[in-house]
Amino acid sequence: MPEVTCPRCETRQPIGAGAAGYTCIRCGATWVFATCENCGQRFHMPPDATSWSCPNCGHQNGPAVPVVPGPAAAPTAAPERSSAVQRRRRLRLGTIALVSIAAIVVGSFLLTRGGGTTGTRSPSADAVATMCLHLRDLQTPRVDAFTRVANELAADADAIEAAGTPQTADAVRRLRRAVIGYRDALQTQAGDDTAAAAAMAQALGDPDIPC
């Protein structure tokens, strides 16, 4: 018999073969399985989701198949659940907008540093410019993009520290942890990413991140 892990409480449990969804035996959350129309990957979804972005390829999908009635689909609970989903979507869109603004600042930073003078730049400036360039990938709210940024930021922090700017290196490492946290939130479509989004916004706004 196949097994699944509840995204909310992480309880491992068996389900029937070919089941379209299930209700968690521990926390009572109701889930259906949705398959991305573009890449074919399958994910957990709340039964009342109206649309969702695939964490694997970024494709915007329609609603999941409405199956598996249970406590989470009760009429009295549906409005609160729908409201919570809408709040998470608005927050996610706000975070994406914040990252896009940061990318514009990155472009301005690179133009300022790269134009006007042809003198020798310090190793620290070069390392920071490279790090700022890597942040452009945050414009794509996908698991693979955020994983790539996290890997790049680890190397960037080491390079910045070796160039003699340990305070900036520490800020980059804090940003990397925030990126990983938000990436993990993206992997769970029904998860509450409020804290992860706030942490990434705070890390991007750190004055020691000169982008």
C-alpha positions in Angstrom: 0.0 0.0 0.0 1.5 3.4 -1.0 2.3 6.0 1.7 2.2 9.8 1.8 3.5 12.5 4.2 1.0 15.2 5.3 2.5 18.6 4.4 0.9 20.2 7.5 2.0 17.8 10.3 4.5 15.6 8.4 2.8 12.4 9.5 3.6 9.4 7.3 0.5 7.4 6.6 -0.8 4.8 4.1 -3.4 5.6 1.5 -5.4 3.4 -0.9 -3.8 2.6 -4.3 -5.0 5.1 -6.9 -6.5 7.5 -4.3 -7.2 11.0 -5.5 -6.7 12.4 -2.0 -7.0 11.8 1.7 -7.7 13.2 5.1 -4.7 13.2 7.5 -5.1 10.7 10.4 -3.3 13.0 12.8 -4.2 16.7 12.1 -7.4 16.2 10.0 -6.2 18.2 7.0 -7.8 17.3 3.8 -5.7 17.0 0.6 -6.2 16.1 -3.0 -3.5 15.3 -5.5 -2.9 17.7 -8.4 -0.7 17.0 -11.4 1.0 19.9 -13.2 -0.4 20.3 -16.8 3.1 21.2 -18.0 5.7 18.9 -16.4 3.5 16.1 -15.0 4.8 16.4 -11.4 2.2 15.6 -8.7 1.7 17.6 -5.5 -0.6 17.9 -2.4 -3.3 20.6 -2.7 -6.2 21.8 -0.5 -9.4 20.7 -2.1 -10.7 24.3 -2.5 -7.6 25.7 -4.4 -8.7 27.7 -7.4 -5.3 27.8 -9.1 -1.7 27.0 -8.3 1.9 27.5 -9.6 4.0 24.4 -10.1 7.0 24.5 -7.8 8.9 22.4 -10.3 8.4 24.3 -13.6 6.5 27.5 -12.6 3.4 26.7 -14.8 0.1 28.2 -13.6 -2.4 25.5 -13.3 -6.2 25.5 -12.8 -8.1 24.2 -9.8 -7.4 20.7 -8.3 -10.0 18.0 -8.8 -12.7 18.5 -6.0 -12.6 15.1 -4.2 -12.3 13.7 -0.7 -14.9 15.4 1.4 -13.9 15.8 5.1 -13.6 18.2 8.0 -11.6 20.7 6.0 -14.3 20.9 3.3 -17.1 21.5 5.8 -19.3 24.5 4.8 -18.5 26.4 8.1 -14.8 26.1 7.6 -14.6 26.9 3.9 -14.7 30.7 4.1 -11.9 30.9 6.6 -9.8 28.4 4.6 -10.4 30.4 1.4 -9.5 33.7 3.1 -6.2 32.2 4.4 -5.3 31.0 0.9 -6.0 34.5 -0.5 -3.9 36.1 2.2 -1.0 33.8 1.4 -1.3 34.5 -2.3 -1.3 38.3 -1.7 1.8 38.0 0.6 3.6 35.9 -2.0 2.8 38.4 -4.8 4.1 41.2 -2.5 7.3 39.3 -1.9 7.8 38.7 -5.6 7.3 42.4 -6.2 9.9 43.2 -3.4 12.4 40.9 -5.1 11.8 42.5 -8.5 12.5 45.9 -7.0 15.7 44.5 -5.5 16.7 43.3 -8.9 16.3 46.8 -10.3 18.5 48.1 -7.6 21.0 45.3 -8.5 21.1 46.5 -12.1 21.7 50.1 -11.0 24.4 49.0 -8.7 26.2 47.1 -11.4 25.9 50.0 -13.9 27.3 52.4 -11.3 30.2 50.1 -10.4 30.9 49.1 -13.9 30.7 52.4 -15.8 32.4 55.7 -15.7 35.8 54.6 -14.5 38.3 52.0 -15.6 40.4 51.9 -12.5 41.2 48.8 -10.6 38.4 47.5 -8.4 39.0 45.9 -5.0 38.4 42.2 -4.5 35.7 43.0 -2.0 33.8 45.1 -4.6 34.1 42.4 -7.2 32.8 39.7 -4.8 29.8 41.9 -3.8 29.0 42.7 -7.4 28.9 39.0 -8.2 26.6 38.4 -5.2 24.2 41.1 -6.3 24.1 39.6 -9.8 23.1 36.3 -8.4 20.2 37.8 -6.6 18.5 38.4 -9.9 17.4 34.8 -9.9 15.1 35.6 -7.0 12.7 37.1 -9.6 11.7 33.6 -10.5 9.7 32.1 -7.6 10.6 28.5 -8.3 12.2 25.9 -6.2 15.1 25.3 -8.6 15.8 29.0 -8.9 15.9 29.5 -5.2 18.1 26.4 -4.7 20.5 27.8 -7.3 20.6 31.2 -5.5 21.2 29.5 -2.1 24.2 27.6 -3.5 25.6 30.8 -5.1 25.2 32.8 -2.0 27.2 30.3 0.0 30.2 30.7 -2.3 29.6 34.5 -2.4 29.7 34.8 1.4 33.0 32.9 1.5 34.5 35.1 -1.3 33.3 38.3 0.5 34.8 37.2 3.8 38.1 36.3 2.1 38.2 39.8 0.6 38.1 41.3 4.1 34.4 42.2 4.7 33.2 39.7 7.3 30.2 41.8 8.3 28.8 41.7 4.8 29.6 38.0 4.6 27.5 37.3 7.7 24.6 39.3 6.2 24.8 37.2 3.0 24.7 34.0 5.0 21.6 35.3 6.8 20.0 36.0 3.4 20.9 32.5 2.2 19.1 31.0 5.2 16.1 33.1 4.4 16.1 32.1 0.7 16.3 28.4 1.8 13.3 29.0 4.2 11.2 30.5 1.4 12.2 27.8 -1.0 11.0 25.2 1.4 7.7 27.1 1.8 7.3 27.1 -2.0 7.6 23.3 -2.0 4.5 23.0 0.1 1.7 24.6 -1.8 -0.8 24.6 1.1 1.9 25.7 3.7 1.8 29.1 5.4 4.7 31.0 4.0 4.1 34.2 6.0 7.1 33.8 8.3 9.3 32.7 5.4 8.3 35.7 3.2 8.8 38.1 6.1 12.3 36.7 6.9 13.4 37.0 3.3 12.1 40.6 3.1 14.0 41.4 6.2 17.2 39.8 5.0 17.0 41.7 1.7 16.6 44.9 3.6 19.6 44.4 5.7 21.9 47.5 5.4 24.9 45.2 5.1 23.5 43.8 1.8 24.8 46.6 -0.5 22.6 45.7 -3.5 
